[in-house]
């Protein structure tokens, strides 16, 4: 897992984990209900 407070840069940590640096900053989009309205609790779970 990436540690934002680690002495190694985020870029270097991503390289060592063999993942794209862009995935470090990606936040999953909350799912929408059938009505199309977003459930705020889904977003809170995604960013927690």
N, C-alpha and C positions, 0 to 999 in steps of 0.2 A: 504494500500500500504506500501511496505517496504521503510523505510527511512534509507539510508546508513550512514547518519550523526547523527542519533538519539543516545541518551545515552544508550538505550537498544541495545544489540547485535542483529545482523541479525538472529542468531539462535533463540533467545528469541522472536523476532518479528514474525518469522515464526511459532513458537509454538503457540503464542497467536492468530494468524490468522488461525491456524489449516491447514497450508499448508506445503508441503515438502520443506526443505531448498534447495534442488536441483532445485526446480522451481524458486527460487530467482535468480539463476545464469543462467538459461536457456534463450538463445536468439533464437527466431524463425528463421528458415532457410528461406532465400528468395525464392520465387517461381521461377521456371524456365519457360521460354517461350517454345513453342512447338518445337523450334529448339534445346532446351537444354541449350541455353545461358542464363545466369542470367542477370536480369535487375538490374543494380546498384541502381536505385532509390528504388526498393523494399527493399534492404538491409538497405538503409538509413532510410526508413520509419520504419523498424522493430526495429532499435536500437534507434530511437528518442524517 
